[in-house]
Amino acid sequence: MNKKKIVVIGGGPAGMMAAITAGGNCRDLVLLEKNRSLGRKLLLTGNTRCNLTNSRGLNSFLRQYSKNGAFLRDAFKHFFNRDLIRFFEKRGLKCEIDREHRVFPKNNKAENVLEVLKNELLKNKVSLLYNSSVQNILLQKKQVVGIKLKNGKVISTDIVILAPGGMSYPATGSTGDGFRVARKLGHTISPIKPGLVPLIAKEKYPLVLKGLSLRGVKVNIFCGNHKKVSKEGDIMFTSRGISGPVILSLSGAVSEFLDKNNPVKITIDQFPDITKEKFIFSLTKLLSDNASKTVKNTLRKLLPHRLSDLFLEMHHIDKNKRSNRITKQERLLLAAVCKTFTLNISSCAKMAEAMITRGGISVKEIDPRTMASRLVKGLYFAGEIIDIDGDSGGYNLQEAFSTGYLAGLSASQK
Ligand SMILES: Cc1cc2nc3c(=O)[nH]c(=O)nc-3n(C[C@H](O)[C@H](O)[C@H](O)COP(=O)(O)OP(=O)(O)OC[C@H]3O[C@@H](n4cnc5c(N)ncnc54)[C@H](O)[C@@H]3O)c2cc1C
């Protein structure tokens, strides 16, 4: 048995899994967390339902990362989605897969995911030190010899697993400390940006639509006049713009276009299954079938009322006009806005609203077979601190658990 001491920095999913895996294999294992409790971000995941992972196969799974997905191949060989599900089910937390292949605990409670992890930490005799914010990792001749806390306390160790998350949702504890610590050790940090974020529109209309969700719409992203990406799914209007799973997922592409100073607009097609011509035909029929009703009431059969009222207002159509008094030109305008409701995007929301951090420790400086630093002996990385970002759908937590597992395994076998 290895007699070394291991210090894990960060009590999120990556750090907890690293400590659980390494636990039992070393004399002394300490998990340092700057907050008073573990897994604050984990408790918020999936709207507190915790989308643990996704049931896709390996190759398709790896394609859900914007870059560097291939780096995870080794980590997934050791601990992939089926292993994660088994891990929780073996400990009494049943999991369920939804239509979009997303995996959640059957009882939809992130708090129970955290409970399983905490029980395992206790079983593995991991010493938990709360209110312990790490300031520096101490080196001698490029070998880890200890860590220094912000309160000045020094803990000696020759192995550190650095898993302090990224910079998104900083109120949960991930405030970018890891990047500062790693940079001081000579590691390269790829540019840090918010990922999976809402978009902010130039128009003011989102305010009246705030909180309105639309299901199964098609969102097209235009850069200038060129359509660049399209995706179908659910969206939600916010006070300043637009959010929801499809928007979060497209936000990475939008951010790239905006960074290059390209004007970006999105169009929303609420009836993606039919052509514009067929839609015009259906709308004409609906209006004539409801000839004596007001256009406002007729349109409400087709669209949520806040949206139909807005569309009438946008095109200066009297909402109390009878449906059979709508002109051909007005009908075409209404059809156009239903099929291509447009918002010009001014920016992406900031880190405080981002679900993940894009950028991080360069993967070139981490050995994918072990998660060990290629620059510093005794240092391992796990979780969101690494320059990998996944789509929404469970890919980011799987990354955190898998890299945590591999870092814990490698560190304890060193
Ligand atoms: C609202 C929201 C919902 C999300 N939902 C999902 C989802 O359903 N599915 C999914 O796959 N992903 C989801 N994510 C992303 C996912 O939560 C993260 O990818 C994941 O938590 C990253 O794990 P981590 O352990 O690397 O970092 P974190 O979870 O951020 O944990 C890092 C820990 O390190 C601690 N720490 C930081 N600095 C120090 C320091 N100097 N000293 C000591 N401790 C420190 C922090 O306090 C924190 O507890 C969501 C994110 C958000 C914000």
The ligand as a MOL file (V3000), in Angstrom:
LIG
                    3D

  0  0  0     0  0            999 V3000
M  V30 BEGIN CTAB
M  V30 COUNTS 53 58 0 0 0
M  V30 BEGIN ATOM
M  V30 1 C -26.5820 26.4100 -12.5220 0
M  V30 2 C -25.7290 25.2870 -13.0670 0
M  V30 3 C -26.3280 24.1150 -13.4780 0
M  V30 4 C -25.5410 23.0890 -14.0180 0
M  V30 5 N -26.1620 21.9200 -14.3620 0
M  V30 6 C -25.4210 20.9130 -14.8800 0
M  V30 7 C -26.0230 19.6650 -15.1880 0
M  V30 8 O -27.2100 19.4310 -14.9190 0
M  V30 9 N -25.2350 18.6990 -15.7500 0
M  V30 10 C -23.9050 18.8920 -16.0060 0
M  V30 11 O -23.2470 18.0020 -16.5370 0
M  V30 12 N -23.2840 20.0380 -15.6320 0
M  V30 13 C -24.0120 21.0350 -15.0690 0
M  V30 14 N -23.3780 22.2010 -14.6810 0
M  V30 15 C -21.8940 22.2770 -14.7670 0
M  V30 16 C -21.2760 21.5110 -13.5810 0
M  V30 17 O -21.8960 21.8970 -12.3940 0
M  V30 18 C -19.7670 21.7570 -13.4970 0
M  V30 19 O -19.1810 21.4080 -14.7260 0
M  V30 20 C -19.1360 20.9380 -12.3630 0
M  V30 21 O -19.6820 21.3140 -11.1240 0
M  V30 22 C -17.6140 21.1250 -12.3310 0
M  V30 23 O -17.1250 20.3770 -11.2480 0
M  V30 24 P -15.7480 20.7480 -10.5210 0
M  V30 25 O -15.6540 19.8230 -9.3630 0
M  V30 26 O -14.6650 20.7850 -11.5110 0
M  V30 27 O -15.9480 22.2420 -10.0240 0
M  V30 28 P -16.9680 22.8910 -8.9610 0
M  V30 29 O -18.2420 22.1420 -8.9470 0
M  V30 30 O -17.0020 24.3290 -9.2920 0
M  V30 31 O -16.2670 22.6570 -7.5490 0
M  V30 32 C -15.0470 23.3010 -7.2130 0
M  V30 33 C -14.9480 23.4080 -5.7180 0
M  V30 34 O -13.6590 23.9030 -5.3770 0
M  V30 35 C -13.7800 24.8700 -4.3370 0
M  V30 36 N -12.6600 25.7960 -4.4160 0
M  V30 37 C -12.4410 26.7820 -5.3340 0
M  V30 38 N -11.2970 27.4250 -5.0720 0
M  V30 39 C -10.7720 26.8480 -3.9610 0
M  V30 40 C -9.5990 27.1010 -3.1830 0
M  V30 41 N -8.7250 28.0790 -3.4900 0
M  V30 42 N -9.3740 26.3340 -2.0930 0
M  V30 43 C -10.2390 25.3390 -1.7410 0
M  V30 44 N -11.3680 25.0730 -2.4390 0
M  V30 45 C -11.6300 25.8140 -3.5390 0
M  V30 46 C -15.1160 25.5420 -4.6410 0
M  V30 47 O -15.6420 26.1870 -3.4920 0
M  V30 48 C -15.9640 24.3740 -5.1170 0
M  V30 49 O -16.6350 23.7430 -4.0560 0
M  V30 50 C -24.1400 23.2400 -14.1380 0
M  V30 51 C -23.5450 24.4180 -13.6950 0
M  V30 52 C -24.3270 25.4480 -13.1590 0
M  V30 53 C -23.6600 26.7030 -12.6730 0
M  V30 END ATOM
M  V30 BEGIN BOND
M  V30 1 1 1 2
M  V30 2 1 2 3
M  V30 3 2 2 52
M  V30 4 2 3 4
M  V30 5 1 4 5
M  V30 6 1 4 50
M  V30 7 2 5 6
M  V30 8 1 6 7
M  V30 9 1 6 13
M  V30 10 2 7 8
M  V30 11 1 7 9
M  V30 12 1 9 10
M  V30 13 2 10 11
M  V30 14 1 10 12
M  V30 15 2 12 13
M  V30 16 1 13 14
M  V30 17 1 14 15
M  V30 18 1 14 50
M  V30 19 1 15 16
M  V30 20 1 16 17
M  V30 21 1 16 18
M  V30 22 1 18 19
M  V30 23 1 18 20
M  V30 24 1 20 21
M  V30 25 1 20 22
M  V30 26 1 22 23
M  V30 27 1 23 24
M  V30 28 2 24 25
M  V30 29 1 24 26
M  V30 30 1 24 27
M  V30 31 1 27 28
M  V30 32 2 28 29
M  V30 33 1 28 30
M  V30 34 1 28 31
M  V30 35 1 31 32
M  V30 36 1 32 33
M  V30 37 1 33 34
M  V30 38 1 33 48
M  V30 39 1 34 35
M  V30 40 1 35 36
M  V30 41 1 35 46
M  V30 42 1 36 37
M  V30 43 1 36 45
M  V30 44 2 37 38
M  V30 45 1 38 39
M  V30 46 1 39 40
M  V30 47 2 39 45
M  V30 48 1 40 41
M  V30 49 2 40 42
M  V30 50 1 42 43
M  V30 51 2 43 44
M  V30 52 1 44 45
M  V30 53 1 46 47
M  V30 54 1 46 48
M  V30 55 1 48 49
M  V30 56 2 50 51
M  V30 57 1 51 52
M  V30 58 1 52 53
M  V30 END BOND
M  V30 END CTAB
M  END
